[in-house]
Amino acid sequence: MIIDEVRRVLSMAIEAYRDQPRVAHFLRGQMNRLDSPLRVAIAGRVKAGKSTLLNALVGDSLAPTDAGECTRVVTWYQNGPSPRVVMEPVSGDPVSLPVVRRSGALSISLGGVAASRLVVDWPSQSLRTMTLIDTPGIASVSSENSLRTTRFLTPDDDTPTEADAVIYLMKHLHASDGEFLSAFRDQGVARATAINTVAVLSRADEIGGGRADAMISARAIASRYRTEPALHGLCQNVVAVAGLLAHTGRTLTQAEFSLLAGLADGPRDALESSLLSADRFSSGSSERAALLGRFGVFGIRLSVSLIRQGVRSQAALAAELVARSGLEDLQRVLSVQFGERRDLLKARSALLALDQVLRGGGGGRLAGEVERILAATHEFAELRLLSALRSGVVSLPRALASEAEQLLGLGGVAPAARLGLAPSCSDVEVRRAAFASLRRWQAHAENPMFGRRSADACRVLVRTCEGLLV
């Protein structure tokens, strides 16, 4: 397995650099990283909804969503046996902070200390397979806040980022979004630009002023963005998510359901008139103001409509809100594109880190081992080809390109998913489809009309089909 191969070469490197404690410590950290959950950073412009989406993914109110001091620090959220918050100052030893919750949300105070990062341990099923990293907004009024994210995800000293993958949030496609995604490229071995990045059209419920069809419009925009030249080569997928709706659905209380039920029982015209503006709806009512902060205009309209249609319990409404928020679509994408490639992405991160160490010289044999792993591991060849196809470096006819991307695992790495078959299909059906695909790509590889790059791409796909048959 690729993880075992990388672990072996890391062990060799730790032994080779035992006389250089700092390097050996760095490499041991990479070894430990192989056994830890996948590290996924959440990035985006200011007010893109990063913390809200993180809370929705975790299913708890952990990340602060206001413009406080904690939102200006890179914060790690990882699974732990008990709640714990540790601040790592710019200078000095780590400091444990009190775990305080106010109004159901985690409240963290840095006490005016300049922190390099925060680490939050929290018992969570969602964090067992994925450590989430909340980053300050880019294009912030404060250039220092933006620089913290840039330094973390795109270090300027060729050091590989600590994140294995990125969820990038945007309200719409802005020039700075493309610039940031272009910068998030590894310059070392195993480079695969688009493969470890998913873009999210966040705050999707606000499209069109929170109209009833906001999510339909948002999904249509996300679908168009998937083929947008400015994004196609920079991220693997684009998903529309109403983060606020998803977070509220996962943390909905009985008291909130009762308030919404009361609104649903009232006059329709009066409610619609009050929802024309946030100020009008919440005027003179702290309960309504709190409801608006939790649901937004779209969420209130949707919730009231669902209750009127027969949703009669807090649990049923919560499930409907989550289902309509797009969160489940994002979770499926993360499961397929990050979760199923977990070992490969982590191995890739470790090789990038080792490659950086070896650039300092003195690692001739180790460099050969790294090259051997890269040459012998077909999964890396698949990642490079998938990235090249999406960025336009390698060109195939449109129909063939779509088939190639699917075969390379764009929609999932299971054999049935690669071959476009139903998950329940039999082994015989998989083998038959794999053999037919093998014959097609063998013929394409010999097509005299294809250039060298296209022919080489077809040969990689031939190897993929052979692997599926095995």
C-alpha positions in Angstrom: 0.0 0.0 0.0 1.1 3.6 -0.7 1.0 4.5 3.0 3.3 1.7 3.9 5.8 2.7 1.2 5.8 6.3 2.3 6.2 5.2 6.0 9.2 3.1 5.0 11.0 5.9 3.2 10.2 8.3 6.0 11.8 5.9 8.5 14.9 5.8 6.3 14.9 9.6 6.2 14.6 9.9 10.0 17.5 7.6 10.4 19.6 9.4 7.8 19.0 12.8 9.5 19.3 11.6 13.1 22.3 14.0 13.5 20.1 16.9 12.6 17.4 17.1 15.4 15.2 19.8 13.8 15.0 17.9 10.5 14.4 14.5 12.2 11.7 16.1 14.4 10.0 17.5 11.3 10.1 14.1 9.6 8.7 12.4 12.6 5.8 14.9 12.5 5.2 13.8 8.9 5.2 10.1 10.0 2.6 10.9 12.7 0.6 12.8 10.1 0.1 9.5 8.1 -1.9 8.1 11.0 -4.0 11.2 11.8 -7.2 12.3 10.1 -7.1 14.1 6.8 -6.5 17.8 7.3 -9.0 20.0 5.4 -8.7 23.7 5.5 -11.7 26.0 4.9 -10.7 29.2 3.1 -12.3 32.1 1.3 -12.9 35.8 1.2 -14.1 37.7 4.3 -17.8 37.0 5.2 -17.9 34.0 2.8 -19.4 31.9 5.6 -16.3 29.8 6.5 -17.0 29.4 10.2 -20.7 28.9 9.7 -20.0 26.0 7.2 -17.5 24.5 9.6 -20.1 24.5 12.4 -22.6 22.9 10.0 -20.1 20.1 9.1 -19.3 19.5 12.7 -22.9 19.8 13.8 -22.1 22.1 16.7 -21.5 25.8 17.4 -17.7 25.7 17.7 -16.2 28.2 15.4 -17.0 31.9 16.2 -18.9 33.6 13.5 -18.5 37.2 14.6 -15.6 39.5 13.7 -13.8 38.8 17.0 -10.1 38.2 17.7 -10.4 34.4 17.1 -11.5 34.8 13.5 -8.1 36.4 12.8 -6.2 33.2 13.8 -5.8 29.9 12.0 -7.8 27.5 14.2 -7.7 23.7 14.1 -10.7 21.7 15.1 -9.9 18.0 15.8 -11.5 15.1 17.6 -10.5 14.6 21.2 -11.7 12.6 24.2 -12.8 15.8 26.0 -13.2 19.5 25.1 -9.9 21.4 25.2 -8.7 24.7 23.8 -4.9 25.4 23.4 -3.4 28.6 22.2 0.0 28.6 20.5 1.5 32.1 21.0 3.8 33.7 18.5 6.5 33.3 21.1 6.4 31.1 24.1 4.9 27.8 25.1 1.3 26.6 24.4 -1.3 27.8 26.8 -4.5 26.0 27.8 -7.6 28.3 27.7 -10.8 27.8 29.5 -13.6 26.0 27.6 -16.6 28.3 27.9 -19.9 28.2 26.1 -22.3 31.1 25.9 -25.8 30.7 24.4 -24.8 27.3 23.2 -21.7 28.4 21.3 -18.0 28.0 22.2 -16.5 31.3 23.4 -12.7 31.8 23.2 -10.8 34.8 24.5 -7.1 35.2 23.7 -6.7 37.9 26.3 -4.9 40.2 23.8 -2.0 37.7 23.3 -0.7 37.4 19.7 -1.4 33.8 18.7 0.0 31.8 15.8 -2.8 29.2 16.0 -5.5 27.8 18.2 -6.1 24.1 18.6 -9.6 23.0 19.7 -10.2 19.3 20.7 -13.8 18.3 20.7 -15.5 14.9 20.9 -17.2 14.7 17.5 -18.1 11.9 15.1 -17.5 14.3 12.2 -14.0 15.1 13.3 -12.8 11.5 13.6 -12.0 11.2 9.9 -11.3 14.9 9.1 -9.6 17.6 11.0 -11.1 21.0 10.0 -8.9 24.1 9.9 -10.7 27.5 9.9 -8.6 30.3 8.3 -8.9 34.1 8.4 -10.6 35.6 5.4 -8.5 36.6 2.4 -9.0 40.1 0.8 -9.5 41.4 4.4 -9.4 45.0 5.3 -6.5 44.0 7.5 -3.7 42.8 5.3 -2.2 40.8 8.2 -5.3 38.7 8.5 -5.1 37.8 4.8 -1.4 37.0 5.1 -2.1 34.5 7.8 -4.2 32.4 5.5 -1.8 32.9 2.5 1.2 31.9 4.6 -0.6 28.8 5.9 -1.9 27.5 2.6 0.7 28.9 0.2 4.0 29.3 2.1 6.5 31.5 0.3 9.5 29.4 1.4 8.6 26.3 -0.6 7.6 24.5 2.6 4.5 22.3 1.9 1.2 23.4 3.5 0.0 21.6 6.6 -3.4 21.1 4.9 -4.0 18.0 2.8 -7.0 19.5 1.0 -9.0 22.7 0.8 -12.7 23.7 0.8 -12.7 27.1 -0.8 -15.8 29.3 -0.3 -17.0 32.1 -2.5 -20.2 34.0 -2.8 -19.6 34.5 -6.5 -16.6 34.1 -8.8 -14.3 37.0 -7.9 -10.9 37.7 -9.4 -9.2 37.2 -6.1 -10.8 33.7 -5.8 -9.1 32.6 -9.0 -5.8 34.2 -7.9 -5.8 32.4 -4.6 -6.7 29.0 -6.1 -4.0 29.5 -8.7 -1.5 30.1 -5.9 -2.6 27.0 -4.0 -0.3 24.8 -6.1 2.4 22.5 -4.9 5.6 23.0 -6.8 7.3 19.8 -5.7 6.7 16.1 -6.4 3.2 14.6 -6.8 1.8 17.9 -7.9 -2.0 17.7 -8.6 -3.5 21.2 -8.6 -7.2 20.6 -8.8 -7.5 17.3 -7.1 -7.3 18.4 -3.5 -9.6 21.5 -3.8 -13.4 21.7 -3.7 -15.1 25.1 -4.3 -18.3 25.9 -2.4 -20.8 28.6 -3.6 -21.6 29.6 0.0 -24.5 31.7 1.4 -26.5 30.2 -1.5 -29.8 31.1 0.2 -29.0 34.8 -0.2 -29.1 34.6 -4.0 -32.0 36.7 -5.3 -32.7 38.3 -1.9 -33.6 35.0 -0.3 -36.4 34.1 -2.7 -38.1 30.7 -2.4 -36.2 29.4 -5.4 -32.8 30.7 -4.2 -31.3 27.2 -3.8 -32.4 26.2 -7.3 -30.7 29.2 -8.8 -27.6 28.6 -6.7 -27.3 25.0 -7.9 -27.7 26.2 -11.5 -24.8 28.7 -10.9 -22.6 26.0 -9.3 -23.3 23.7 -12.3 -22.2 26.5 -14.7 -19.1 27.2 -12.6 -18.0 23.6 -12.9 -17.3 24.2 -16.6 -16.0 27.8 -16.1 -12.5 28.0 -17.6 -11.3 30.1 -14.7 -12.2 27.3 -12.2 -12.1 24.1 -14.2 -8.4 23.6 -13.7 -8.3 24.9 -10.2 -10.8 22.8 -8.3 -12.3 19.4 -8.7 -16.0 20.3 -8.0 -18.3 23.2 -7.2 -21.2 22.8 -4.8 -23.9 25.2 -3.7 -24.5 25.2 0.1 -26.6 27.4 2.4 -24.3 27.2 5.4 -26.5 29.1 7.8 -29.5 26.9 6.9 -27.3 23.7 7.3 -25.9 24.8 10.7 -29.3 25.8 12.0 -30.8 22.5 10.8 -28.2 20.5 12.7 -28.6 22.5 15.9 -32.3 23.4 15.8 -34.0 23.7 19.2 -37.6 22.9 20.2 -38.0 26.5 21.3 -37.1 27.7 17.8 -39.5 25.2 16.2 -42.3 26.5 18.5 -41.7 30.1 17.4 -41.8 29.1 13.7 -45.0 27.1 14.3 -46.5 30.2 15.7 -45.5 32.2 12.6 -47.0 29.5 10.4 -50.3 29.7 12.2 -50.5 33.5 11.7 -51.7 35.5 8.7 -49.7 34.7 5.5 -49.9 38.3 4.1 -48.7 39.9 7.4 -45.7 37.5 7.6 -44.7 38.0 3.9 -44.9 41.8 4.4 -42.7 41.7 7.5 -40.1 39.5 5.6 -39.6 42.2 3.0 -36.7 43.5 5.1 -34.8 42.2 8.1 -35.5 45.3 10.1 -39.2 45.1 9.6 -39.3 41.5 10.6 -37.3 41.9 13.8 -38.5 45.3 14.9 -39.3 45.4 18.6 -38.9 41.7 19.1 -35.7 40.1 20.5 -37.1 36.6 19.8 -37.6 37.5 16.1 -34.2 39.1 15.9 -32.6 35.9 17.3 -34.7 33.8 14.8 -33.5 36.0 11.9 -29.8 35.6 13.0 -30.2 31.8 13.1 -32.3 31.3 10.0 -32.0 34.3 7.7 -35.0 35.4 5.6 -34.8 32.4 3.3 -34.6 30.0 6.3 -37.7 31.5 8.0 -39.7 31.4 4.7 -38.7 27.8 4.0 -39.4 26.7 7.6 -42.8 28.3 7.8 -43.7 26.8 4.4 -42.6 23.3 5.5 -44.6 23.5 8.7 -47.7 24.6 6.8 -47.2 21.6 4.5 -47.3 19.2 7.4 -43.9 19.1 9.1 -45.0 18.7 12.7 -41.9 18.1 14.8 -38.6 19.7 15.5 -36.7 16.6 14.3 -38.6 16.5 11.0 -38.0 20.2 10.3 -34.3 19.8 11.2 -33.9 17.0 8.7 -35.7 19.0 5.9 -33.5 22.0 6.5 -30.3 20.0 6.3 -31.6 18.2 3.2 -32.5 21.4 1.4 -29.3 23.3 2.4 -27.0 21.4 0.1 -24.9 20.2 3.0 -25.5 16.6 2.2 -24.3 17.2 -1.4 -21.0 18.7 0.0 -20.6 15.8 2.4 -20.9 13.3 -0.5 -18.4 15.3 -2.5 -16.0 15.3 0.5 -16.5 11.6 1.1 -15.8 10.7 -2.6 -13.1 13.2 -3.5 -11.3 13.5 -0.1 -12.4 10.5 2.0 -11.9 7.8 -0.7 -8.4 9.3 -1.5 -7.5 9.8 2.1 -4.3 7.7 2.1 -3.2 9.0 -1.3 -3.6 12.7 -0.3 -1.8 12.1 3.0 1.0 10.2 1.2 1.3 13.0 -1.3 1.6 15.6 1.6 4.4 13.5 3.2 6.3 13.1 -0.1 6.1 16.9 -0.7 7.5 17.5 2.8 10.3 14.9 2.3 11.1 16.4 -1.1 11.6 19.8 0.5 14.1 18.3 3.0 16.0 16.5 0.2 16.4 19.7 -1.7 18.9 20.7 0.9 21.3 18.0 -0.5 22.7 14.8 0.9 19.8 12.6 0.1 20.8 10.8 -3.1 19.5 7.4 -2.1 16.4 8.8 -0.5 15.7 11.0 -3.6 15.9 7.8 -5.6 13.4 6.1 -3.3 11.0 9.0 -3.7 11.3 8.9 -7.5 10.8 5.1 -7.4 7.6 5.5 -5.4 6.2 8.1 -7.7 7.1 6.0 -10.8 5.7 2.8 -9.4 2.5 4.2 -7.9 -0.1 4.4 -10.6 -2.5 6.4 -8.4 -0.1 9.4 -8.6 -0.1 9.0 -12.4 -3.9 9.1 -12.3 -3.9 12.3 -10.1 -1.5 14.0 -12.5 -3.5 13.1 -15.5 -6.8 14.1 -14.0 -5.3 17.5 -13.1 -3.8 17.9 -16.6 -7.2 17.1 -18.2 -9.0 19.6 -16.0 -6.5 22.3 -16.6 -6.3 21.8 -20.3 -2.6 20.7 -20.3 -3.7 17.4 -21.9 -6.5 17.6 -24.5 -8.9 14.9 -25.5 -12.2 15.1 -27.5 -15.0 16.2 -25.1 -16.7 12.8 -24.9 -13.5 11.0 -24.3 -12.4 13.6 -21.7 -15.5 13.1 -19.7 -15.1 9.3 -19.8 -11.4 9.7 -18.9 -12.2 11.9 -15.8 -14.8 9.4 -14.6 -12.4 6.5 -15.1 -9.7 8.3 -13.2 -12.0 8.6 -10.2 -13.6 12.1 -10.5 -16.9 10.6 -9.3 -15.5 8.0 -6.9 -12.6 5.5 -6.9 -14.7 2.4 -6.5 -14.6 0.2 -9.7 -18.3 0.6 -10.4 -18.1 4.4 -10.0 -15.1 4.6 -12.3 -16.9 2.6 -15.0 -20.2 4.4 -14.6 -22.1 1.4 -13.2 -24.6 1.2 -10.4 -23.1 0.5 -7.0 -25.1 -2.7 -6.7 -23.8 -4.2 -10.0 -22.1 -7.7 -9.9 -18.4 -8.5 -10.2 -19.2 -10.0 -13.6 -20.7 -6.7 -14.8 -17.7 -4.8 -13.5 -15.3 -7.1 -15.3 -17.2 -7.0 -18.6 -17.3 -3.2 -18.5 -13.6 -2.9 -17.5 -12.6 -5.2 -20.4 -14.7 -3.2 -22.9 -13.1 0.0 -21.6 -9.6 -1.5 -21.8 -10.1 -2.4 -25.5 -11.4 1.1 -26.2 -8.5 2.9 -24.6 -6.0 0.5 -26.2 -7.4 1.5 -29.5 -7.3 5.3 -28.6 -3.6 4.9 -27.5 -2.8 3.8 -31.1 -4.8 6.5 -32.8 -2.4 8.2 -35.2 -4.4 11.4 -34.9 -3.6 11.8 -31.3 -0.4 13.8 -30.3 2.1 12.4 -27.9 0.5 13.8 -24.7 -2.9 12.5 -25.6 -1.5 9.1 -26.5 0.4 9.0 -23.2 -2.8 9.9 -21.4 -4.6 6.9 -23.1 -1.8 4.6 -21.9 -2.4 5.7 -18.3 -6.0 4.9 -18.7 -5.2 1.5 -20.2 -3.2 0.8 -17.0 -6.2 2.0 -14.9 -8.5 -0.5 -16.8 -5.9 -3.3 -16.2 -5.9 -2.5 -12.5 -9.7 -2.7 -12.4 -9.6 -6.1 -14.1 -7.1 -7.3 -11.5 
